[in-house]
Amino acid sequence: MAVPKRKLSRSNTRHRRARWKATPPDLVPVTINGSVHRVPRHLVRAYQRGLLPPPD
């Protein structure tokens, strides 16, 4: 495991952490039972096969 050679300042640590942000999932329109729903791209197959109930 990597070990830092010296202490990193608090401002540098917070500045680095502030750049990491979660991005919202990429939503894709999918037709399920005649109605169009927007679902995450990686779950399209599961919705099409009926493994997941249609979102409300």
mmCIF file of the N, C-alpha and C atoms, coordinates in Angstrom:
data_MODEL
# 
_entry.id   MODEL 
# 
loop_
_atom_site.group_PDB 
_atom_site.id 
_atom_site.type_symbol 
_atom_site.label_atom_id 
_atom_site.label_alt_id 
_atom_site.label_comp_id 
_atom_site.label_asym_id 
_atom_site.label_entity_id 
_atom_site.label_seq_id 
_atom_site.pdbx_PDB_ins_code 
_atom_site.Cartn_x 
_atom_site.Cartn_y 
_atom_site.Cartn_z 
_atom_site.occupancy 
_atom_site.B_iso_or_equiv 
_atom_site.pdbx_formal_charge 
_atom_site.auth_seq_id 
_atom_site.auth_comp_id 
_atom_site.auth_asym_id 
_atom_site.auth_atom_id 
_atom_site.pdbx_PDB_model_num 
ATOM 1   N N  . MET A 1 1  ? 0.835   -1.177 0.000   1.00 0.00 ? 1  MET A N  1 
ATOM 2   C CA . MET A 1 1  ? 0.000   0.000  0.000   1.00 0.00 ? 1  MET A CA 1 
ATOM 3   C C  . MET A 1 1  ? 0.882   1.244  0.000   1.00 0.00 ? 1  MET A C  1 
ATOM 4   N N  . ALA A 1 2  ? 0.451   2.263  -0.753  1.00 0.00 ? 2  ALA A N  1 
ATOM 5   C CA . ALA A 1 2  ? 1.224   3.501  -0.840  1.00 0.00 ? 2  ALA A CA 1 
ATOM 6   C C  . ALA A 1 2  ? 1.116   4.302  0.453   1.00 0.00 ? 2  ALA A C  1 
ATOM 7   N N  . VAL A 1 3  ? 2.249   4.817  0.907   1.00 0.00 ? 3  VAL A N  1 
ATOM 8   C CA . VAL A 1 3  ? 2.293   5.616  2.128   1.00 0.00 ? 3  VAL A CA 1 
ATOM 9   C C  . VAL A 1 3  ? 2.890   6.972  1.771   1.00 0.00 ? 3  VAL A C  1 
ATOM 10  N N  . PRO A 1 4  ? 2.226   8.092  2.163   1.00 0.00 ? 4  PRO A N  1 
ATOM 11  C CA . PRO A 1 4  ? 2.783   9.400  1.832   1.00 0.00 ? 4  PRO A CA 1 
ATOM 12  C C  . PRO A 1 4  ? 4.094   9.661  2.567   1.00 0.00 ? 4  PRO A C  1 
ATOM 13  N N  . LYS A 1 5  ? 5.008   10.359 1.891   1.00 0.00 ? 5  LYS A N  1 
ATOM 14  C CA . LYS A 1 5  ? 6.306   10.646 2.505   1.00 0.00 ? 5  LYS A CA 1 
ATOM 15  C C  . LYS A 1 5  ? 6.216   11.783 3.512   1.00 0.00 ? 5  LYS A C  1 
ATOM 16  N N  . ARG A 1 6  ? 5.263   12.678 3.314   1.00 0.00 ? 6  ARG A N  1 
ATOM 17  C CA . ARG A 1 6  ? 5.102   13.782 4.270   1.00 0.00 ? 6  ARG A CA 1 
ATOM 18  C C  . ARG A 1 6  ? 3.638   14.172 4.374   1.00 0.00 ? 6  ARG A C  1 
ATOM 19  N N  . LYS A 1 7  ? 3.330   14.906 5.436   1.00 0.00 ? 7  LYS A N  1 
ATOM 20  C CA . LYS A 1 7  ? 1.937   15.292 5.712   1.00 0.00 ? 7  LYS A CA 1 
ATOM 21  C C  . LYS A 1 7  ? 1.431   16.279 4.661   1.00 0.00 ? 7  LYS A C  1 
ATOM 22  N N  . LEU A 1 8  ? 0.206   16.077 4.255   1.00 0.00 ? 8  LEU A N  1 
ATOM 23  C CA . LEU A 1 8  ? -0.444  16.974 3.306   1.00 0.00 ? 8  LEU A CA 1 
ATOM 24  C C  . LEU A 1 8  ? -1.278  17.983 4.095   1.00 0.00 ? 8  LEU A C  1 
ATOM 25  N N  . SER A 1 9  ? -1.215  19.239 3.715   1.00 0.00 ? 9  SER A N  1 
ATOM 26  C CA . SER A 1 9  ? -1.941  20.267 4.470   1.00 0.00 ? 9  SER A CA 1 
ATOM 27  C C  . SER A 1 9  ? -3.450  20.059 4.373   1.00 0.00 ? 9  SER A C  1 
ATOM 28  N N  . ARG A 1 10 ? -4.155  20.601 5.331   1.00 0.00 ? 10 ARG A N  1 
ATOM 29  C CA . ARG A 1 10 ? -5.614  20.446 5.369   1.00 0.00 ? 10 ARG A CA 1 
ATOM 30  C C  . ARG A 1 10 ? -6.264  21.094 4.147   1.00 0.00 ? 10 ARG A C  1 
ATOM 31  N N  . SER A 1 11 ? -5.765  22.263 3.737   1.00 0.00 ? 11 SER A N  1 
ATOM 32  C CA . SER A 1 11 ? -6.373  22.934 2.578   1.00 0.00 ? 11 SER A CA 1 
ATOM 33  C C  . SER A 1 11 ? -6.148  22.131 1.295   1.00 0.00 ? 11 SER A C  1 
ATOM 34  N N  . ASN A 1 12 ? -4.965  21.535 1.155   1.00 0.00 ? 12 ASN A N  1 
ATOM 35  C CA . ASN A 1 12 ? -4.722  20.706 -0.031  1.00 0.00 ? 12 ASN A CA 1 
ATOM 36  C C  . ASN A 1 12 ? -5.595  19.468 -0.024  1.00 0.00 ? 12 ASN A C  1 
ATOM 37  N N  . THR A 1 13 ? -5.781  18.871 1.135   1.00 0.00 ? 13 THR A N  1 
ATOM 38  C CA . THR A 1 13 ? -6.621  17.679 1.239   1.00 0.00 ? 13 THR A CA 1 
ATOM 39  C C  . THR A 1 13 ? -8.062  18.018 0.857   1.00 0.00 ? 13 THR A C  1 
ATOM 40  N N  . ARG A 1 14 ? -8.579  19.102 1.404   1.00 0.00 ? 14 ARG A N  1 
ATOM 41  C CA . ARG A 1 14 ? -9.968  19.479 1.124   1.00 0.00 ? 14 ARG A CA 1 
ATOM 42  C C  . ARG A 1 14 ? -10.140 19.926 -0.322  1.00 0.00 ? 14 ARG A C  1 
ATOM 43  N N  . HIS A 1 15 ? -9.137  20.583 -0.866  1.00 0.00 ? 15 HIS A N  1 
ATOM 44  C CA . HIS A 1 15 ? -9.206  21.001 -2.267  1.00 0.00 ? 15 HIS A CA 1 
ATOM 45  C C  . HIS A 1 15 ? -9.258  19.781 -3.179  1.00 0.00 ? 15 HIS A C  1 
ATOM 46  N N  . ARG A 1 16 ? -8.465  18.770 -2.868  1.00 0.00 ? 16 ARG A N  1 
ATOM 47  C CA . ARG A 1 16 ? -8.467  17.549 -3.672  1.00 0.00 ? 16 ARG A CA 1 
ATOM 48  C C  . ARG A 1 16 ? -9.799  16.815 -3.561  1.00 0.00 ? 16 ARG A C  1 
ATOM 49  N N  . ARG A 1 17 ? -10.319 16.707 -2.335  1.00 0.00 ? 17 ARG A N  1 
ATOM 50  C CA . ARG A 1 17 ? -11.576 15.978 -2.123  1.00 0.00 ? 17 ARG A CA 1 
ATOM 51  C C  . ARG A 1 17 ? -12.761 16.686 -2.750  1.00 0.00 ? 17 ARG A C  1 
ATOM 52  N N  . ALA A 1 18 ? -12.702 18.010 -2.832  1.00 0.00 ? 18 ALA A N  1 
ATOM 53  C CA . ALA A 1 18 ? -13.827 18.776 -3.367  1.00 0.00 ? 18 ALA A CA 1 
ATOM 54  C C  . ALA A 1 18 ? -14.025 18.520 -4.862  1.00 0.00 ? 18 ALA A C  1 
ATOM 55  N N  . ARG A 1 19 ? -12.977 18.070 -5.544  1.00 0.00 ? 19 ARG A N  1 
ATOM 56  C CA . ARG A 1 19 ? -13.085 17.835 -6.981  1.00 0.00 ? 19 ARG A CA 1 
ATOM 57  C C  . ARG A 1 19 ? -13.820 16.541 -7.316  1.00 0.00 ? 19 ARG A C  1 
ATOM 58  N N  . TRP A 1 20 ? -13.881 15.598 -6.384  1.00 0.00 ? 20 TRP A N  1 
ATOM 59  C CA . TRP A 1 20 ? -14.543 14.319 -6.638  1.00 0.00 ? 20 TRP A CA 1 
ATOM 60  C C  . TRP A 1 20 ? -16.031 14.487 -6.403  1.00 0.00 ? 20 TRP A C  1 
ATOM 61  N N  . LYS A 1 21 ? -16.808 14.417 -7.464  1.00 0.00 ? 21 LYS A N  1 
ATOM 62  C CA . LYS A 1 21 ? -18.245 14.570 -7.353  1.00 0.00 ? 21 LYS A CA 1 
ATOM 63  C C  . LYS A 1 21 ? -18.933 13.403 -8.050  1.00 0.00 ? 21 LYS A C  1 
ATOM 64  N N  . ALA A 1 22 ? -20.025 12.963 -7.470  1.00 0.00 ? 22 ALA A N  1 
ATOM 65  C CA . ALA A 1 22 ? -20.812 11.908 -8.101  1.00 0.00 ? 22 ALA A CA 1 
ATOM 66  C C  . ALA A 1 22 ? -21.608 12.514 -9.251  1.00 0.00 ? 22 ALA A C  1 
ATOM 67  N N  . THR A 1 23 ? -21.666 11.793 -10.360 1.00 0.00 ? 23 THR A N  1 
ATOM 68  C CA . THR A 1 23 ? -22.449 12.259 -11.500 1.00 0.00 ? 23 THR A CA 1 
ATOM 69  C C  . THR A 1 23 ? -23.780 11.513 -11.528 1.00 0.00 ? 23 THR A C  1 
ATOM 70  N N  . PRO A 1 24 ? -24.858 12.185 -11.919 1.00 0.00 ? 24 PRO A N  1 
ATOM 71  C CA . PRO A 1 24 ? -26.143 11.495 -11.975 1.00 0.00 ? 24 PRO A CA 1 
ATOM 72  C C  . PRO A 1 24 ? -26.116 10.420 -13.070 1.00 0.00 ? 24 PRO A C  1 
ATOM 73  N N  . PRO A 1 25 ? -26.904 9.354  -12.896 1.00 0.00 ? 25 PRO A N  1 
ATOM 74  C CA . PRO A 1 25 ? -26.886 8.290  -13.900 1.00 0.00 ? 25 PRO A CA 1 
ATOM 75  C C  . PRO A 1 25 ? -27.446 8.779  -15.231 1.00 0.00 ? 25 PRO A C  1 
ATOM 76  N N  . ASP A 1 26 ? -26.938 8.214  -16.307 1.00 0.00 ? 26 ASP A N  1 
ATOM 77  C CA . ASP A 1 26 ? -27.373 8.540  -17.657 1.00 0.00 ? 26 ASP A CA 1 
ATOM 78  C C  . ASP A 1 26 ? -28.721 7.866  -17.899 1.00 0.00 ? 26 ASP A C  1 
ATOM 79  N N  . LEU A 1 27 ? -29.807 8.655  -17.996 1.00 0.00 ? 27 LEU A N  1 
ATOM 80  C CA . LEU A 1 27 ? -31.147 8.100  -18.148 1.00 0.00 ? 27 LEU A CA 1 
ATOM 81  C C  . LEU A 1 27 ? -31.506 7.970  -19.624 1.00 0.00 ? 27 LEU A C  1 
ATOM 82  N N  . VAL A 1 28 ? -32.118 6.826  -19.964 1.00 0.00 ? 28 VAL A N  1 
ATOM 83  C CA . VAL A 1 28 ? -32.465 6.517  -21.340 1.00 0.00 ? 28 VAL A CA 1 
ATOM 84  C C  . VAL A 1 28 ? -33.959 6.210  -21.395 1.00 0.00 ? 28 VAL A C  1 
ATOM 85  N N  . PRO A 1 29 ? -34.682 6.717  -22.395 1.00 0.00 ? 29 PRO A N  1 
ATOM 86  C CA . PRO A 1 29 ? -36.102 6.377  -22.502 1.00 0.00 ? 29 PRO A CA 1 
ATOM 87  C C  . PRO A 1 29 ? -36.289 4.931  -22.955 1.00 0.00 ? 29 PRO A C  1 
ATOM 88  N N  . VAL A 1 30 ? -37.164 4.196  -22.240 1.00 0.00 ? 30 VAL A N  1 
ATOM 89  C CA . VAL A 1 30 ? -37.451 2.798  -22.547 1.00 0.00 ? 30 VAL A CA 1 
ATOM 90  C C  . VAL A 1 30 ? -38.966 2.610  -22.504 1.00 0.00 ? 30 VAL A C  1 
ATOM 91  N N  . THR A 1 31 ? -39.506 1.887  -23.476 1.00 0.00 ? 31 THR A N  1 
ATOM 92  C CA . THR A 1 31 ? -40.942 1.615  -23.500 1.00 0.00 ? 31 THR A CA 1 
ATOM 93  C C  . THR A 1 31 ? -41.217 0.314  -22.772 1.00 0.00 ? 31 THR A C  1 
ATOM 94  N N  . ILE A 1 32 ? -42.023 0.387  -21.694 1.00 0.00 ? 32 ILE A N  1 
ATOM 95  C CA . ILE A 1 32 ? -42.389 -0.781 -20.905 1.00 0.00 ? 32 ILE A CA 1 
ATOM 96  C C  . ILE A 1 32 ? -43.907 -0.822 -20.816 1.00 0.00 ? 32 ILE A C  1 
ATOM 97  N N  . ASN A 1 33 ? -44.500 -1.888 -21.313 1.00 0.00 ? 33 ASN A N  1 
ATOM 98  C CA . ASN A 1 33 ? -45.963 -2.056 -21.304 1.00 0.00 ? 33 ASN A CA 1 
ATOM 99  C C  . ASN A 1 33 ? -46.675 -0.864 -21.945 1.00 0.00 ? 33 ASN A C  1 
ATOM 100 N N  . GLY A 1 34 ? -46.131 -0.344 -23.041 1.00 0.00 ? 34 GLY A N  1 
ATOM 101 C CA . GLY A 1 34 ? -46.777 0.741  -23.772 1.00 0.00 ? 34 GLY A CA 1 
ATOM 102 C C  . GLY A 1 34 ? -46.534 2.133  -23.234 1.00 0.00 ? 34 GLY A C  1 
ATOM 103 N N  . SER A 1 35 ? -45.829 2.280  -22.136 1.00 0.00 ? 35 SER A N  1 
ATOM 104 C CA . SER A 1 35 ? -45.530 3.607  -21.609 1.00 0.00 ? 35 SER A CA 1 
ATOM 105 C C  . SER A 1 35 ? -44.016 3.813  -21.570 1.00 0.00 ? 35 SER A C  1 
ATOM 106 N N  . VAL A 1 36 ? -43.609 5.053  -21.776 1.00 0.00 ? 36 VAL A N  1 
ATOM 107 C CA . VAL A 1 36 ? -42.184 5.382  -21.848 1.00 0.00 ? 36 VAL A CA 1 
ATOM 108 C C  . VAL A 1 36 ? -41.691 5.782  -20.462 1.00 0.00 ? 36 VAL A C  1 
ATOM 109 N N  . HIS A 1 37 ? -40.617 5.137  -20.013 1.00 0.00 ? 37 HIS A N  1 
ATOM 110 C CA . HIS A 1 37 ? -39.982 5.450  -18.732 1.00 0.00 ? 37 HIS A CA 1 
ATOM 111 C C  . HIS A 1 37 ? -38.525 5.784  -18.992 1.00 0.00 ? 37 HIS A C  1 
ATOM 112 N N  . ARG A 1 38 ? -37.965 6.648  -18.148 1.00 0.00 ? 38 ARG A N  1 
ATOM 113 C CA . ARG A 1 38 ? -36.532 6.963  -18.237 1.00 0.00 ? 38 ARG A CA 1 
ATOM 114 C C  . ARG A 1 38 ? -35.812 6.176  -17.146 1.00 0.00 ? 38 ARG A C  1 
ATOM 115 N N  . VAL A 1 39 ? -34.890 5.314  -17.559 1.00 0.00 ? 39 VAL A N  1 
ATOM 116 C CA . VAL A 1 39 ? -34.182 4.435  -16.632 1.00 0.00 ? 39 VAL A CA 1 
ATOM 117 C C  . VAL A 1 39 ? -32.682 4.563  -16.867 1.00 0.00 ? 39 VAL A C  1 
ATOM 118 N N  . PRO A 1 40 ? -31.847 4.206  -15.868 1.00 0.00 ? 40 PRO A N  1 
ATOM 119 C CA . PRO A 1 40 ? -30.399 4.232  -16.070 1.00 0.00 ? 40 PRO A CA 1 
ATOM 120 C C  . PRO A 1 40 ? -29.978 3.271  -17.187 1.00 0.00 ? 40 PRO A C  1 
ATOM 121 N N  . ARG A 1 41 ? -28.974 3.683  -17.953 1.00 0.00 ? 41 ARG A N  1 
ATOM 122 C CA . ARG A 1 41 ? -28.555 2.924  -19.124 1.00 0.00 ? 41 ARG A CA 1 
ATOM 123 C C  . ARG A 1 41 ? -28.149 1.491  -18.785 1.00 0.00 ? 41 ARG A C  1 
ATOM 124 N N  . HIS A 1 42 ? -27.487 1.276  -17.642 1.00 0.00 ? 42 HIS A N  1 
ATOM 125 C CA . HIS A 1 42 ? -27.012 -0.070 -17.326 1.00 0.00 ? 42 HIS A CA 1 
ATOM 126 C C  . HIS A 1 42 ? -28.130 -0.995 -16.852 1.00 0.00 ? 42 HIS A C  1 
ATOM 127 N N  . LEU A 1 43 ? -29.349 -0.461 -16.640 1.00 0.00 ? 43 LEU A N  1 
ATOM 128 C CA . LEU A 1 43 ? -30.476 -1.296 -16.212 1.00 0.00 ? 43 LEU A CA 1 
ATOM 129 C C  . LEU A 1 43 ? -31.512 -1.509 -17.307 1.00 0.00 ? 43 LEU A C  1 
ATOM 130 N N  . VAL A 1 44 ? -31.247 -1.020 -18.517 1.00 0.00 ? 44 VAL A N  1 
ATOM 131 C CA . VAL A 1 44 ? -32.228 -1.124 -19.602 1.00 0.00 ? 44 VAL A CA 1 
ATOM 132 C C  . VAL A 1 44 ? -32.611 -2.576 -19.866 1.00 0.00 ? 44 VAL A C  1 
ATOM 133 N N  . ARG A 1 45 ? -31.634 -3.451 -19.975 1.00 0.00 ? 45 ARG A N  1 
ATOM 134 C CA . ARG A 1 45 ? -31.917 -4.862 -20.265 1.00 0.00 ? 45 ARG A CA 1 
ATOM 135 C C  . ARG A 1 45 ? -32.791 -5.497 -19.197 1.00 0.00 ? 45 ARG A C  1 
ATOM 136 N N  . ALA A 1 46 ? -32.540 -5.180 -17.926 1.00 0.00 ? 46 ALA A N  1 
ATOM 137 C CA . ALA A 1 46 ? -33.317 -5.759 -16.832 1.00 0.00 ? 46 ALA A CA 1 
ATOM 138 C C  . ALA A 1 46 ? -34.777 -5.317 -16.911 1.00 0.00 ? 46 ALA A C  1 
ATOM 139 N N  . TYR A 1 47 ? -35.016 -4.055 -17.249 1.00 0.00 ? 47 TYR A N  1 
ATOM 140 C CA . TYR A 1 47 ? -36.392 -3.573 -17.385 1.00 0.00 ? 47 TYR A CA 1 
ATOM 141 C C  . TYR A 1 47 ? -37.071 -4.213 -18.594 1.00 0.00 ? 47 TYR A C  1 
ATOM 142 N N  . GLN A 1 48 ? -36.353 -4.371 -19.704 1.00 0.00 ? 48 GLN A N  1 
ATOM 143 C CA . GLN A 1 48 ? -36.929 -4.966 -20.891 1.00 0.00 ? 48 GLN A CA 1 
ATOM 144 C C  . GLN A 1 48 ? -37.303 -6.431 -20.684 1.00 0.00 ? 48 GLN A C  1 
ATOM 145 N N  . ARG A 1 49 ? -36.509 -7.151 -19.912 1.00 0.00 ? 49 ARG A N  1 
ATOM 146 C CA . ARG A 1 49 ? -36.766 -8.563 -19.653 1.00 0.00 ? 49 ARG A CA 1 
ATOM 147 C C  . ARG A 1 49 ? -37.809 -8.782 -18.557 1.00 0.00 ? 49 ARG A C  1 
ATOM 148 N N  . GLY A 1 50 ? -38.177 -7.722 -17.841 1.00 0.00 ? 50 GLY A N  1 
ATOM 149 C CA . GLY A 1 50 ? -39.155 -7.832 -16.789 1.00 0.00 ? 50 GLY A CA 1 
ATOM 150 C C  . GLY A 1 50 ? -38.580 -8.241 -15.434 1.00 0.00 ? 50 GLY A C  1 
ATOM 151 N N  . LEU A 1 51 ? -37.277 -8.149 -15.289 1.00 0.00 ? 51 LEU A N  1 
ATOM 152 C CA . LEU A 1 51 ? -36.630 -8.512 -14.029 1.00 0.00 ? 51 LEU A CA 1 
ATOM 153 C C  . LEU A 1 51 ? -36.874 -7.445 -12.946 1.00 0.00 ? 51 LEU A C  1 
ATOM 154 N N  . LEU A 1 52 ? -37.086 -6.205 -13.378 1.00 0.00 ? 52 LEU A N  1 
ATOM 155 C CA . LEU A 1 52 ? -37.343 -5.105 -12.451 1.00 0.00 ? 52 LEU A CA 1 
ATOM 156 C C  . LEU A 1 52 ? -38.726 -4.525 -12.750 1.00 0.00 ? 52 LEU A C  1 
ATOM 157 N N  . PRO A 1 53 ? -39.481 -4.129 -11.731 1.00 0.00 ? 53 PRO A N  1 
ATOM 158 C CA . PRO A 1 53 ? -40.781 -3.509 -11.981 1.00 0.00 ? 53 PRO A CA 1 
ATOM 159 C C  . PRO A 1 53 ? -40.592 -2.128 -12.594 1.00 0.00 ? 53 PRO A C  1 
ATOM 160 N N  . PRO A 1 54 ? -41.530 -1.680 -13.424 1.00 0.00 ? 54 PRO A N  1 
ATOM 161 C CA . PRO A 1 54 ? -41.391 -0.333 -14.041 1.00 0.00 ? 54 PRO A CA 1 
ATOM 162 C C  . PRO A 1 54 ? -41.330 0.751  -12.969 1.00 0.00 ? 54 PRO A C  1 
ATOM 163 N N  . PRO A 1 55 ? -40.468 1.746  -13.155 1.00 0.00 ? 55 PRO A N  1 
ATOM 164 C CA . PRO A 1 55 ? -40.385 2.829  -12.170 1.00 0.00 ? 55 PRO A CA 1 
ATOM 165 C C  . PRO A 1 55 ? -41.654 3.663  -12.184 1.00 0.00 ? 55 PRO A C  1 
ATOM 166 N N  . ASP A 1 56 ? -41.972 4.265  -11.052 1.00 0.00 ? 56 ASP A N  1 
ATOM 167 C CA . ASP A 1 56 ? -43.197 5.075  -10.955 1.00 0.00 ? 56 ASP A CA 1 
ATOM 168 C C  . ASP A 1 56 ? -43.027 6.431  -11.581 1.00 0.00 ? 56 ASP A C  1 
# 
